[in-house]
Amino acid sequence: MVLVGLLTRLVPLVLLAGTVLLLIFVVLSGGTNHYPFDRFYWLEVRTTEFETPFELARWTYWGLCENVDGKNRDCDTGPAYPISPADNFEGDENLNSDFISNRDTYFYLSRFGNVFLLLGLIFSGVSLILTFLSSVLKSARVTLALFLFLATLFTAGGAALMTAVVVLARNHFNGVETEISAKQLGCTWGAVAAIFLTVAILSMSSVSTAYRRHKEALASQQNYEQQGIPNTGAPVVGTQQDIADLDSQSPPPLAGEPAAPTQNESGIRFFKIRHNKKVTAADDESL
C-alpha cells in the first residue's frame, strides 16, 4: 500500500513535468536560435514559386523562418503567428485558390491553436506546482482539479487546431515540396497524452481514497452497533424532566452531620421525640 501511494503521487508529477517540458519545446520554436529549439517547426515549404526571400520557409510557433542547414534562421516573428500563405507571402499569383477563398479558416485555426497551446503551458505549470502542494495543503486539491481541467482542455484543443491547419495547408500546396515536422507534432500530442494520463491516475487515486474511507466508516459503524452504542457522533442530552429530577435530589450528608429532612419529614416531629436517657433516682431527688 505504501508503494502504491508513493507511485500515485510520483507518477503524476513526472507526467506533468513532461507535459510542461514538451510544451516548452513547442512554444519556443522560432523564438530562439539555440539548440534544440531551432530544429522545431510546424510546416516546411519550398517557396521558389512564391514571392518570399526564403528558398525553404518554415512556419514555427513564433513566425516564418528560413531553413539554413536544418536550423531556423532569419525568422519573421510575431505573436500567435498564423499559418496563412495569403497573409504570409506578398503575392498570391501562384497560391492555391483555397488559401485565398478560405483565408479566415487558416488564419483563425492557427492563431487560436497557438494561443491555446500557450494557455495549456501556463495551466500545466500551475498544476505542477499545485501537485507538490496538494500533499501538504488540502485546499490545494480543489484548485488543482480546476487548473488541471483547464490545462487538459487548452492543450488538447490547441493540438487539434494546429494539426488540422498544418495538414490542411500541406494538402493544398499542390506540386510543391512540403514537409510536416514530426518533432513538433510529436511533442504536441505527447503533451496531450501525458496530461490525459495524469488526469486518469489522479482520478483513480481520488476514487480509491474515497472508497477506502467509506469502507472504514462502515466498519466503524458496525463496531458501534455490535457494542450496543449508537454512533451518533453527538453527546446525549437529557430531557427537562431528567434535569428537574436531578435538581430535586439533595447532595449526600457529610460525615457527622444529620441527614437533611425530606419533603415528608420536614417540620417539627412531635410524635418522634424520645428520651434516650433513663431517669435515675438521683435525678428525681434533684428535681
N, C-alpha and C positions, 0 to 999 in steps of 0.2 A: 504493500500500500504506500509506503514511503517513496519507493522508486517511481510508482505511477504518479503520485502527487508531484514529485520533482520533475518528471517528464512533461506533465501537463502545464507546468509553469515555465520550463526552459524552452520547449519546442515553439510555443507561440512567440517568445522573444526572438528566437533565431529567425523564424519566418518573417516577422515584422521587420527585423533588421535587414533581411534580404530584400524585402519589398522596397524599403527606403533606398537601399543601395542601387537596385535595378532602375528605379525611377530617377535617381540622380544621374545615371549614365544617359538616360533618355533626355532629360531636361537640359543637360549641359552640352548636348551635341550642337555644334555650330557656335557655341558661346565662348569656346576657348580653343587654343591651338595645341594644348598639351595632350600627351598620350594618357589614356586610350580614348579620350573623348573626341579627338579629331578623326576617329575611324567610324563614328556612328552617323547615320543619315537615314532618311525615310525612303527616298527615291532618287536614283541617278539616271540622267537622260543625256544622250549625245545631242548637243544643241547646235550643230553646224548649220542646220537648215533654218535656225531662228535667229532673230536679232538679239544677240547676247554676247558679252565679251568672253564667255566661258565656252570651251570646247566640250567639256564634260561638267554638267551642272548637277549639284546635289541639293535636294531640299532637306534641311535639317530642322531641328526644333526652333532655332533662332533665326534662320534665314536661308538664303540661296548661296551656296558656296561652290568653289571650283575644286575639282578633283586634281590634286597635284601629287603624283606618286602614291595614290591611295589615301591621301590625307585631305582634310577640309582646309582650304586656304581662300583668302580674299573674300570673306563672306559679306554679303549684303544683308545685314541683320535688322531685326525689328521685333517688337513684342507680338507674340502669337502670330508669327509669320505664316500666311496662308499658302497652301499648295493650290495655286490658281494660275495656270500659264497665261491666261488672258490679262492678269494683273502683273505677273512677274516679268513677262517679256514685253519688249517695246512694241513690236509689230505683231499683227495677228494674221498675216497673209498665209503663212504655211501651217497655221494651227488647225487642228481638227475643229469642225464646227460645233462639236459638243462642248468644247471648252468655252466657247463664246455664248451659245444659247443657254447652257446650264452653268453659267459663271457663278451664280449665287450658291449653287449646290457645292461646288468645290471650295468656294471661299468660306462659307459658314461651317461646313463639316470640319475643315482643317482648323479653323480658328477655335471653334468650340472644343474640338478634340485636344488642342494644345492647352487650353485653359483648364479643362477637366483633369488632364494629367498633372498639371501644376497643383491644383487643389488636392488631388489624390496624394501627391507627395507631402503636402503640408499636413493633411489629416493623418497620414500614416506615421509621420514623425511624432505628432502629438500622441497618437495611440501607443507608440513605442514607449514614450515617457510614462504615460498613464499605466501601462502594463507593469512597469517597475514599481509604481506607487500603489497599485491595487493590492499587492500583498501586505502593505502596511496600513493603507487608508481604505476603509470600506466605502467611503463616499466617492472614491475614485472609480469604483466599478461601474456605477451608472453612467458617469461621464465617459468612461472607456467604451461602453457599448454604443453610445451616441457617435463618438468620433470614429470608431471602427466601422460603423454602418456607413458614415459619410465617406470614409476612405475607400471602402469597397465600391460604393456607388460611383464615385467620380473616377476611380482607377479603371473599373470595368467599362464605364461609359466612354472615357477617353480612348481606351484601347480599341473599342468597337468603331468609334468615329474615325480614328486615324487609319485603321486597317481598311475601312470602306473607301475613304478618299484616295488612299495610295493605290489600291487595286483598281479603282475606277480610272484614275489618271493613267496608270500603266496600260490599261486596256485600250485607251483612246489615243495613245501615241502610235498611230499606225505606221509601220515601216520604219520606226525609229528605235535605235538601240536603247533599251531601258533595263534597269535592274533594281529590284527591291532589296533593301538591306535586311538580311536575316538577323543580324545582331540587334538592330533597333527594334524590330517587331518581336524578336525572341525575348529581349529584356522586358518589353511592354507586357506581353502575355505571361511571361514568367512572374512578373509582379502581381498580375491578376490571380494566377494560380496560388501564389504564396499567401496572398491576403485571404483568399477563399478558404484555404486550409486553416489559416489562423482562426477565422470565424467558426469553422466547423469544430475545431478542437476546443476552443473556449466555450462554445455552446454545449458540447457533450460534457465538458467538465462541470459546467453550471448545473445541468440536468442531473448528473450523477451526484453532485453535492446535495442538491435539494432532495433527491430520493433517499439518500442516506440519512439526512436529518429527519425526514418523515418517518422512516423505519425506527429511528431512535426514539422519536416522540411516541410512536405506537407502543414500543416495548416498555417505555416508562409508564404509560397509561395502564398497561396490563399489569405491571407490578403493583401499582396502587390499588387496582381493583382486587387483586388476589389477597392483599393485606387488609382489605376492607376499609381503606382510607380513600375517600373521594379526592380525586386530584383536581380540585377546583382552582388552585393557584391563588386563593384569597383567604384571609383569616375568617374564622367562623364568628359571627356577631350574634349575640343573644337577643332575645325579644325583650320588649319593655316589661313584661310580666316577670321574666327571669331577673332582670335588673332590679325590679321592685322587691322581689323575694330576697335578693342578696342584700339590699339596703336595710330590710327589716330585721335581719339577723344581727344580733349584737356580738361583739368580739368576746372570746372566752375570758373568764376572770383570771387575774394574776394570782400567783401563789400567796396565800394568807389573806386574801380578800374574799368577802362574802359574795356569793353569786348574785347577779343583778336580778331583780324580780321580773318575771314575765308579765304578759298582759293580764293573765288571770290571777296573778299573785300580787298585784300592785295594791297599795293602801295598807291600813293597819289590820294586821291579822289578829282579831280579838280572840278567836277560838283556838289559836295555836300557841298561846302563851303558856309556858310550862316553867315550873321551878325545878331546876336541875339539882339544887342542893336540898338536903333534908334538914328540917328544923330540929335542932338538938335541944336538950333540956336547959343547957346554959343559955341558949338564945332566948328561951321562954322566960327565964328569970330576969334576964336583962331587960326584956320588954316590960 
